[in-house]
Amino acid sequence: MASSDQGRVAIEEELNKLTVEQVRQVKEQVDGEVGLLQDSLNRIRTAAVRYEMASKALHNLSVHPAGKQMLVPLTASLYVPGTLDDAHKVLIDIGTGYYVEDCFGLSLNVIGGRV
């Protein structure tokens, strides 16, 4: 506790030595860093939501019988009609446009590990 108080006092002394222009520059730098961190956090949250949605979709897929008619998403807003052939084999997006065919159980492990 004493070392943190000493560190705080040292920082205050250094800040008191800065000119107004230097303080503005430090503020702009800190604001920029906070903005970058906020953007990164938002991207992480978005990715986590997408993985949770993928996990739920896999769970829902497992309860449908073969031959079930459904809409297949090609993009976030484009769906095409399709027929479920085998719920035990799925394609996993591993990033940068690459997909891997995998069995259902391993796919859940992959998605669960990413969340």
N, C-alpha and C positions, 0 to 999 in steps of 0.2 A: 504494500500500500504506500509506503514512504517513497519507493522508487518511482511509482507512477506520479506522485505529487511533485517530485523533483523534475521528472520529465515534462510535466505540464508547465512548471515554472520556467524551465529552459525554453520551451516553445514560445511561451508568452514573451520572454525577453527577446527572442529572435524576431517575433512579429512586431514588437515595439520599435525595433531598429529599421524596419522597412519603410520606404516612402509610400505615399498614397498610390502612385503609379505602380509600384511593385505589388502592393496589396491587390490592386485591380487585376494585374496579370495573374497572380496566384488564384484569385477568385475565378477568373475565366478558365484557367487550367483545371481547377477542381470541378467547376460546372461541366466542362467538357467530359471529364472522366466519369462524373456521375451520370451524364447522359448516355455514355457508352455502356456503362454497367447496367443501366435501366433497360436499354435496348437488348442487351445480352440476356437479361433476366426474362424479358418478354418473349424472346425467341425460345428460351428453354421451357417456359410455361406452355407456349404453343406446341412445342414438340411433345411435351408430356401429355397434353390433351389429345394429340393425334395418336400417340401410342395407346392411351387408354381406350380411345374409340376403336382402334384396330383390335385390341384385346377383346372388347365387347363384341365386335363383329365376328371374330373367330369363335367365341362362345356361342353366338346365335347361329353361326353356320353349322356347328356341330349337332344341333338339334333338328336340322332340316333333313328330310330323307332324300336319297338320290332321285333325280327326275323332277325336283321342285323347280318351278318357274320363279325367277327373281330378276331384279334389275342389278346390273353390274356397273360399278362406277369406273369410267375411263378417266375423268377429271373430276374436280370438285363440283362441277355443274352439268356434266354430261354422263348420262346413264344409258345403257343399252340392255335390251332384254336378253336373258340367258337362261340356261338350264343347268342345275347343279348335277355334275357327273359323279364326282367322288369327293366327299367332304374331308377325307383323310389326307388328301394331297392339296396343298395350297401354294401360291406364289408369294414370296416375301420380298418386299422392296428393301434391298440392302444399301441403297443410296446411289447417287450419281447415275440413275437410270438403269441400274442392274437389278435383276430379279432372280431369285433362286427358288426352285421347286423343292418343297420340304414336306415332311409329314406333319399332321396336325399338332401332335404333342410337342415336338421340337419347336414348332412355330410359336406356340404359347410361351415356351421357355425363352426364346429369342426376344419376343416382345416384352415379356416380364422383366428380363434383364436390362432392357433399355429404359424402362420406366424407373 
